[in-house]
């Protein structure tokens, strides 16, 4: 028996399939499989080039979130099936609340995964009525089709995307014990080629290399060094300060900080707070970031003051902090890609590998832990919502040495000092 036929057999006999639903409904009264007109949906239907036919595509509608940031997409917005007639339409207020459940970047990744799920259903000739809501067997088959090809965590993320798709359309989610064990097996079968080395943290020495390699009197380099030190010592995600587009009229002060978000110094040393208007955890509520004075050339306050002056950031409270002036006087936004390209150019001269943006955040976290800062303080400064930050500890041998080596000698010394006083 070929695979599509096998899937047809499973779907026709497994609880939750359209055939089983039809059988059970036939015993309770008349029913219809016709769908409500597209005008009853909250978005107009779209023709999706990835579907098999226009008839098939008319059963879908656009799922693009209204709050999603402008991005360059290589594929059209994801369509989705029209809910069955026995599904209660969601009130507008509920639909709006659901759209706020996922960050724009998460939604973009989920769209890709749902397309893959629909493509799998196409290849296995799964009836449209069985795709949403999906039975646990279909979900298990989809996950199992990827086992051994990609990482188990990636498969779990794709299944999570399908689950989010069900939630958005008020459909029951039937994933349970069977699916959980398939995902466990997928994790155990992760191929070696899918296992990536952990990203190494940025260090203070690397910041010093940037300081010596960059031309801090130049507009772009001054902005790069200011952002580098702020991201490191403030444990910032680059997406919380840098844009993904450099054209200045695309700047959105609701998602990226401008000069008005930078609070005045609150200590004699000049340390200050910056409000990040949009963060991964708090979303539109934003969070405050501590930018504290340091004693050497990596001081983020000195780097920030230099940047504010050279690039005339403080002239207008609405000016983006991560921006710089061109020689002709026009202003551009500092993008993550341009920022990392400039940093890696400097580090390449020191024979260092290529680093990514998240290495700044984990570098700052590691630095504070190595300096003996209380982990609870590090977690608070880094705006971690849980103990997830422990995953980003690097140089465990150094961390263990700093906190545990010669522990009895340290305690004896402290005891002597206490007795002497």
Secondary structure, 3 states (H helix, E strand, C coil): CCHHHHHHHHHHHCCCCHHHHHHHHHCCCCCCCCCCCHHHCCCCCCCCCCCCCHHHHCCEEECCCCCCCCCCCCCCCCEEECCCCCCCCCCHHHHHHHHCCCCHHHHHHHHHHHHHHHHHHHHCCCCHHHCCCCCHHHHHHHHHCCECCECHHHHHHHHHHHHHHHHHCCCCCCCCHHHHHHHHHHHHCCCHHHCCCCCCCCCHHHHHHHHHHCCCCCHHHHHHHHHHHHHHHCCCCHHHCCECCCEHHHCCCCCCCEHHHECCCCCCCCCEEEEECCECCCECCCEEEEECCCCCCCCHHHHHHHHHHHCCHHHCCCCECCEEECCCCCEEECEHHHHHHHHHHHHHCCCCCCCCCHHHHHHHHHHHHHCCCCHHHHHHHCCCCCHHHHHHCCCHHHHHHHHHCCHHHHHHHHHHHHHHC
